[in-house]
Amino acid sequence: MKNKIVTIVLSIVLFIVPVLITPSNLFISNGLRILLLIMCGYILFVTMIVRGKKLKFDKQDLCILAFGLLAILSTINSTNIGKSLVGEYNRFEGLFTIITYILIYYNAKYYFKNYKHFTTIGTIIYISICVFSIVQFFIGSRIKLSPIFNKGANGTFGNTNFMGSFVSIILPIFILGYIFRNKKIYLIGCIVGFCSMIMCIARSSWVAFIVYMSIILIYLIIKKYNLKRFFIVASTFIICFSGISLLNNSNKIIFSKINTIKSEIQKVSTDGITDKMGSGRIRIWKATIKLIYQLPILGCGVDALKDGLEKFCPVENEQFIERSGSYIDKAHNEYLQIAATMGIPALLVYLLFISKTEIFNIRRMFKFKLSAIYSIVIISYLVQAFFNISTIGVAPIFWFILGFSSRHMNCNRTQ
């Protein structure tokens, strides 16, 4: 019975939480999403308490428990304890959310029961999100209903960068699903996922795409497996990109971003890295690194970056506000974000936790197809995370994948 409850709750996390966005003029756009996510986390916590002494922990679990403990200590020591508990306004990645992520990972690893239509439901919902982002792209600003419309191809995440983060997870799954299983629905997923990735113009997802497509090609060449399907997918992507390029509206938006990237690369070769590059990310990273230098052990508090910069880096913070007209509430780099808000030890524990799963998958990827899928999807997310931020619409999916990957790792160890 407890496993059935866990399965239902995790299905809600995967299939309802990502789509539960509301118009910001009616309600906080992420308000219902965080309420449902925390409620799911509470239920998962209760089921674990009920299990009591039956709970088990391996070395990887102990790593993530240490990460959770450091998050608690960081919250106690926070520059804004209230914000660290709940999270920055409309970001909501405070301590309660971090603990929920850990609970998602643990329950996906040990207690989730795969069911008959699980993959089909997920595929349909995630394809629908991509289709919706494409519709948003073409509607543009004609409907004033932020962030559902009037915010570009953001899907159900309220931000095009968050949509890019989502696509970085699901597109490699669709690609490998088609290559390994030859199902047409995965090819459809490849098409809409790729179009969505292009239209959301998130450079982080573009970089991740180049990385995982290269890995997939090398993997298939070494394994001498189904290169034909890979080239079918690649050819489809070329056709899709060519078709998108012919549309006037697409041409202006997408190629403007491509030209910006080209211009920045040229400036690096002549002037070096400047603060304005990456939509101001370099300036944000510099301020964040200075904050890390001042608070290296526990950081400024979970999701309290804005308060930390105001208190400990006032000059850099004011300069950024004057130049950009906005404030820094996220580091736009998940690794710097963890180090700045929770401390360097928390970042090291997090990376150790990830590496334990990823190294094992990489070693087994030529023997087990699931290991190949998990390793490539995790790499894709980690690459885009270098330029992006964690968000409550996408991160739960990633933590579920980490849990499922760890389950697969434990099964392989027994063979």
C-alpha positions as CSV (number, residue, x, y, z in Angstrom):
1,M,0.0,0.0,0.0
2,K,2.8,2.4,0.9
3,N,4.6,1.7,-2.4
4,K,1.3,2.5,-4.2
5,I,1.0,5.8,-2.5
6,V,4.6,6.7,-3.4
7,T,4.0,5.7,-7.0
8,I,0.9,7.9,-7.2
9,V,2.6,10.9,-5.5
10,L,5.7,10.6,-7.8
11,S,3.5,10.4,-10.8
12,I,1.9,13.7,-9.7
13,V,5.3,15.2,-9.3
14,L,6.3,14.1,-12.8
15,F,3.1,14.8,-14.7
16,I,1.1,17.5,-12.9
17,V,3.7,19.7,-11.2
18,P,5.4,20.6,-14.4
19,V,2.2,21.8,-16.1
20,L,0.7,23.6,-13.1
21,I,1.5,27.3,-14.0
22,T,-1.0,30.1,-13.5
23,P,-1.3,33.6,-15.1
24,S,0.7,36.0,-12.9
25,N,-2.0,38.6,-13.1
26,L,-4.4,36.2,-11.3
27,F,-2.1,34.4,-8.9
28,I,1.6,33.9,-8.3
29,S,2.6,31.9,-11.4
30,N,4.4,29.2,-9.5
31,G,2.1,29.4,-6.4
32,L,0.0,26.3,-7.1
33,R,3.0,24.4,-8.3
34,I,5.0,24.9,-5.1
35,L,2.0,24.1,-2.9
36,L,1.4,20.8,-4.7
37,L,5.2,20.0,-4.7
38,I,5.6,20.6,-1.0
39,M,2.4,18.6,-0.3
40,C,3.8,15.7,-2.3
41,G,7.1,16.0,-0.3
42,Y,5.1,15.9,3.0
43,I,3.3,12.7,1.9
44,L,6.6,11.1,0.9
45,F,8.2,12.1,4.2
46,V,5.2,10.5,6.1
47,T,5.5,7.2,4.2
48,M,9.2,7.1,5.1
49,I,8.5,7.7,8.8
50,V,5.9,4.9,8.7
51,R,8.6,2.5,7.3
52,G,10.8,3.4,10.3
53,K,13.6,0.8,10.8
54,K,12.9,-0.7,7.3
55,L,14.6,2.2,5.7
56,K,18.0,1.5,4.1
57,F,20.8,3.8,3.0
58,D,23.9,3.2,0.8
59,K,26.9,5.5,0.4
60,Q,25.2,7.6,-2.3
61,D,22.2,8.1,0.0
62,L,24.5,9.2,2.8
63,C,26.0,11.8,0.5
64,I,22.6,13.3,-0.3
65,L,21.6,13.2,3.4
66,A,24.8,15.2,4.1
67,F,23.7,17.7,1.4
68,G,20.4,18.0,3.2
69,L,22.0,18.5,6.5
70,L,24.2,21.3,5.1
71,A,21.1,22.9,3.7
72,I,19.6,22.9,7.2
73,L,22.7,24.4,8.7
74,S,22.9,27.0,5.9
75,T,19.2,27.9,6.6
76,I,19.9,28.3,10.4
77,N,22.8,30.6,9.5
78,S,21.0,32.4,6.8
79,T,20.9,36.2,6.2
80,N,17.2,35.7,5.8
81,I,15.9,32.6,7.5
82,G,12.3,33.0,6.3
83,K,13.4,33.3,2.7
84,S,15.7,30.3,3.1
85,L,12.8,28.2,4.4
86,V,10.4,29.0,1.6
87,G,12.7,30.4,-1.2
88,E,13.0,33.6,-3.2
89,Y,9.6,35.0,-4.4
90,N,8.2,32.9,-7.2
91,R,11.4,30.8,-7.3
92,F,10.5,28.8,-4.1
93,E,13.7,26.7,-3.9
94,G,14.1,27.1,-0.2
95,L,14.9,24.4,2.4
96,F,11.5,22.7,2.1
97,T,11.9,22.3,-1.6
98,I,15.5,21.0,-1.3
99,I,14.2,18.4,1.2
100,T,11.4,17.5,-1.2
101,Y,14.0,16.9,-4.0
102,I,15.9,14.5,-1.7
103,L,12.7,12.7,-0.9
104,I,11.8,12.4,-4.6
105,Y,15.2,10.9,-5.3
106,Y,15.1,8.4,-2.4
107,N,11.5,7.2,-3.0
108,A,12.1,6.9,-6.8
109,K,15.2,4.8,-6.0
110,Y,13.5,2.3,-3.6
111,Y,9.7,2.5,-3.6
112,F,8.4,3.7,-7.0
113,K,6.7,0.9,-8.9
114,N,6.8,1.2,-12.7
115,Y,3.3,0.6,-14.2
116,K,2.0,-0.3,-17.6
117,H,1.2,3.2,-19.1
118,F,3.9,5.2,-17.2
119,T,6.1,5.8,-20.2
120,T,3.2,6.5,-22.5
121,I,1.6,9.1,-20.2
122,G,4.9,10.8,-19.7
123,T,5.7,10.9,-23.4
124,I,2.3,12.4,-24.3
125,I,2.4,15.0,-21.6
126,Y,6.0,16.1,-22.4
127,I,5.3,16.2,-26.1
128,S,2.2,18.3,-25.4
129,I,4.4,20.8,-23.4
130,C,6.8,21.1,-26.3
131,V,3.9,21.6,-28.8
132,F,2.5,24.3,-26.5
133,S,5.8,26.1,-26.5
134,I,5.8,26.1,-30.3
135,V,2.3,27.6,-30.2
136,Q,3.5,30.3,-27.8
137,F,6.4,31.2,-30.1
138,F,4.0,31.9,-33.0
139,I,1.4,33.7,-31.0
140,G,4.1,36.0,-29.6
141,S,2.8,39.1,-27.8
142,R,-0.7,39.0,-29.3
143,I,-2.2,37.6,-26.1
144,K,-1.4,39.5,-22.9
145,L,-1.5,36.6,-20.4
146,S,1.9,36.5,-18.7
147,P,3.7,34.1,-18.4
148,I,1.5,31.6,-20.2
149,F,1.6,33.8,-23.3
150,N,3.6,37.0,-24.1
151,K,6.8,35.4,-22.7
152,G,8.0,33.5,-25.8
153,A,8.3,29.7,-26.1
154,N,8.4,29.0,-22.3
155,G,6.0,26.0,-22.3
156,T,4.5,25.7,-18.9
157,F,7.5,27.0,-17.0
158,G,7.1,30.8,-17.3
159,N,10.6,31.3,-18.7
160,T,12.3,30.3,-22.0
161,N,15.5,29.3,-20.1
162,F,13.4,27.0,-18.0
163,M,11.9,25.5,-21.1
164,G,15.4,25.0,-22.4
165,S,16.3,23.2,-19.2
166,F,13.3,20.9,-19.6
167,V,14.1,20.1,-23.2
168,S,17.7,19.3,-22.2
169,I,16.2,16.4,-20.2
170,I,13.5,15.1,-22.5
171,L,15.0,15.5,-26.0
172,P,17.9,13.1,-25.4
173,I,15.4,10.6,-24.0
174,F,13.3,10.9,-27.1
175,I,16.4,10.5,-29.4
176,L,17.7,7.5,-27.6
177,G,14.2,6.0,-27.3
178,Y,13.8,6.2,-31.0
179,I,17.3,4.8,-31.7
180,F,16.9,1.9,-29.3
181,R,13.2,1.1,-29.7
182,N,12.3,2.5,-33.2
183,K,8.9,3.8,-32.0
184,K,7.3,6.6,-34.1
185,I,6.0,8.5,-31.0
186,Y,9.6,9.0,-30.0
187,L,10.5,10.4,-33.4
188,I,7.5,12.8,-33.0
189,G,9.0,13.7,-29.6
190,C,12.3,14.4,-31.3
191,I,10.7,16.7,-33.9
192,V,8.7,18.8,-31.4
193,G,11.4,18.7,-28.8
194,F,14.0,20.0,-31.3
195,C,11.7,22.7,-32.6
196,S,10.9,23.8,-29.0
197,M,14.6,23.9,-28.2
198,I,15.3,26.2,-31.2
199,M,12.3,28.4,-30.5
200,C,13.0,28.9,-26.8
201,I,16.4,30.4,-27.8
202,A,18.0,29.2,-24.6
203,R,21.7,29.0,-25.3
204,S,22.3,26.6,-22.4
205,S,20.1,24.0,-24.1
206,W,21.8,24.6,-27.4
207,V,25.2,23.9,-25.8
208,A,23.8,20.8,-24.1
209,F,22.4,19.6,-27.4
210,I,25.8,19.8,-29.1
211,V,27.4,17.9,-26.3
212,Y,24.9,15.0,-26.1
213,M,24.5,14.7,-29.8
214,S,28.3,14.3,-30.0
215,I,28.3,11.7,-27.2
216,I,25.4,9.8,-28.8
217,L,27.2,9.7,-32.2
218,I,30.5,8.5,-30.6
219,Y,28.6,5.9,-28.5
220,L,26.9,4.5,-31.6
221,I,30.1,4.4,-33.7
222,I,32.0,2.6,-30.9
223,K,29.1,0.2,-30.3
224,K,28.4,-0.2,-34.1
225,Y,24.7,0.1,-33.4
226,N,21.9,1.7,-35.4
227,L,23.7,4.7,-37.0
228,K,21.0,4.7,-39.6
229,R,18.4,5.8,-37.0
230,F,20.8,8.4,-35.7
231,F,21.1,9.9,-39.2
232,I,17.4,9.8,-39.6
233,V,17.0,11.9,-36.5
234,A,19.9,14.2,-37.5
235,S,18.4,14.7,-41.0
236,T,15.0,15.4,-39.4
237,F,16.6,18.1,-37.2
238,I,18.2,19.7,-40.3
239,I,14.9,19.8,-42.1
240,C,13.2,21.3,-39.1
241,F,15.8,24.0,-38.7
242,S,15.7,24.8,-42.4
243,G,11.9,25.1,-42.2
244,I,12.0,27.3,-39.1
245,S,14.6,29.5,-40.8
246,L,12.3,30.2,-43.7
247,L,9.7,31.8,-41.4
248,N,10.1,35.5,-41.1
249,N,9.2,35.8,-37.4
250,S,11.5,32.8,-36.5
251,N,14.3,34.2,-38.7
252,K,14.4,37.5,-36.8
253,I,14.3,36.1,-33.3
254,I,16.4,33.0,-33.7
255,F,19.1,34.4,-36.0
256,S,19.4,37.5,-33.8
257,K,20.4,35.2,-30.9
258,I,22.8,33.2,-33.2
259,N,24.4,36.5,-34.4
260,T,24.8,37.6,-30.7
261,I,26.6,34.3,-30.0
262,K,28.9,34.8,-33.0
263,S,29.6,38.4,-31.9
264,E,30.5,37.3,-28.4
265,I,32.8,34.6,-29.6
266,Q,34.6,37.2,-31.8
267,K,34.9,39.6,-28.9
268,V,36.5,36.8,-26.7
269,S,39.2,36.3,-29.4
270,T,40.0,40.1,-29.5
271,D,39.0,41.6,-26.2
272,G,38.7,38.6,-23.9
273,I,35.8,37.8,-21.7
274,T,33.7,41.0,-20.8
275,D,31.0,41.6,-18.1
276,K,28.3,42.0,-20.7
277,M,28.7,38.6,-22.2
278,G,26.1,35.9,-21.8
279,S,23.2,38.4,-21.1
280,G,25.2,39.7,-18.2
281,R,26.0,36.3,-16.7
282,I,29.7,37.1,-16.4
283,R,28.9,40.1,-14.1
284,I,26.5,37.9,-12.1
285,W,29.1,35.2,-11.8
286,K,31.8,37.7,-10.6
287,A,29.5,39.0,-7.9
288,T,28.5,35.5,-6.8
289,I,32.1,34.3,-6.7
290,K,33.0,37.3,-4.4
291,L,30.1,36.2,-2.1
292,I,31.4,32.7,-2.1
293,Y,34.9,34.0,-1.1
294,Q,33.3,35.8,1.9
295,L,31.0,33.0,3.0
296,P,32.7,29.7,1.9
297,I,31.4,27.3,4.6
298,L,27.6,27.7,4.8
299,G,27.0,30.4,2.3
300,C,24.4,33.2,2.7
301,G,21.5,30.8,3.2
302,V,19.4,28.5,0.9
303,D,18.0,30.6,-2.0
304,A,18.9,33.9,-0.2
305,L,21.4,35.1,-2.8
306,K,19.7,38.5,-3.2
307,D,20.0,39.2,0.5
308,G,23.5,37.9,0.7
309,L,24.7,40.1,-2.1
310,E,22.9,43.1,-0.6
311,K,24.6,42.6,2.7
312,F,28.1,41.3,1.8
313,C,28.7,42.6,-1.7
314,P,26.8,45.9,-1.8
315,V,29.0,47.7,-4.4
316,E,28.7,44.9,-7.0
317,N,25.0,44.5,-6.3
318,E,24.3,48.2,-6.8
319,Q,26.4,48.4,-9.9
320,F,24.5,45.5,-11.4
321,I,21.1,47.1,-10.6
322,E,22.2,50.4,-12.1
323,R,23.5,48.8,-15.3
324,S,20.7,46.3,-15.9
325,G,17.7,47.7,-14.0
326,S,17.1,44.4,-12.2
327,Y,18.5,42.6,-9.2
328,I,20.4,39.3,-8.8
329,D,18.3,36.6,-7.2
330,K,20.0,33.6,-8.9
331,A,23.6,32.9,-9.9
332,H,22.6,31.6,-13.4
333,N,24.9,28.7,-12.7
334,E,23.6,26.0,-10.5
335,Y,27.0,25.2,-9.1
336,L,27.8,28.7,-8.1
337,Q,24.3,29.0,-6.7
338,I,24.8,26.1,-4.4
339,A,28.3,27.3,-3.3
340,A,27.1,30.9,-2.7
341,T,23.9,30.0,-0.8
342,M,24.8,26.7,0.9
343,G,28.6,26.8,1.0
344,I,31.5,25.1,-0.8
345,P,31.2,21.9,1.2
346,A,27.6,21.5,0.0
347,L,28.7,21.9,-3.6
348,L,31.4,19.2,-3.1
349,V,29.0,16.8,-1.5
350,Y,26.4,17.4,-4.3
351,L,29.1,16.8,-7.0
352,L,30.3,13.7,-5.2
353,F,26.7,12.4,-5.1
354,I,26.2,13.0,-8.8
355,S,29.5,11.5,-9.8
356,K,28.9,8.3,-7.9
357,T,25.9,7.7,-10.2
358,E,27.4,9.1,-13.4
359,I,30.7,7.3,-13.3
360,F,29.0,4.0,-12.7
361,N,26.6,4.6,-15.6
362,I,29.4,5.6,-18.0
363,R,31.3,2.4,-17.1
364,R,28.2,0.3,-17.9
365,M,26.7,2.3,-20.8
366,F,28.1,-0.1,-23.5
367,K,26.6,-3.1,-21.7
368,F,23.2,-1.7,-20.7
369,K,21.1,0.7,-22.8
370,L,19.5,2.1,-19.7
371,S,22.9,3.1,-18.4
372,A,23.6,4.9,-21.7
373,I,20.3,6.8,-21.4
374,Y,20.8,7.8,-17.8
375,S,24.4,8.9,-18.3
376,I,23.6,11.0,-21.4
377,V,20.5,12.7,-19.9
378,I,22.3,13.5,-16.7
379,I,25.3,14.9,-18.6
380,S,22.9,17.0,-20.7
381,Y,21.3,18.5,-17.6
382,L,24.6,19.1,-15.9
383,V,26.0,21.0,-19.0
384,Q,23.0,23.3,-19.3
385,A,23.0,23.8,-15.5
386,F,26.4,25.6,-15.9
387,F,24.5,28.5,-17.6
388,N,21.0,28.1,-16.1
389,I,19.2,27.9,-12.8
390,S,17.3,25.2,-11.1
391,T,13.5,25.6,-11.2
392,I,10.7,23.8,-9.4
393,G,9.0,22.8,-12.7
394,V,12.0,20.9,-14.0
395,A,14.3,20.0,-11.1
396,P,11.9,17.3,-9.7
397,I,12.1,15.4,-13.0
398,F,15.9,15.5,-12.8
399,W,15.9,14.2,-9.2
400,F,13.5,11.5,-10.1
401,I,15.9,10.4,-12.9
402,L,18.7,10.4,-10.4
403,G,16.7,8.1,-8.2
404,F,15.8,5.8,-11.0
405,S,19.3,5.7,-12.2
406,S,20.6,4.8,-8.7
407,R,18.0,2.0,-8.6
408,H,19.4,0.7,-12.0
409,M,22.9,1.0,-10.6
410,N,22.0,-1.2,-7.5
411,C,20.3,-3.8,-9.7
412,N,23.4,-4.0,-11.9
413,R,25.6,-4.5,-8.8
414,T,23.7,-7.6,-7.9
415,Q,24.3,-9.2,-11.3
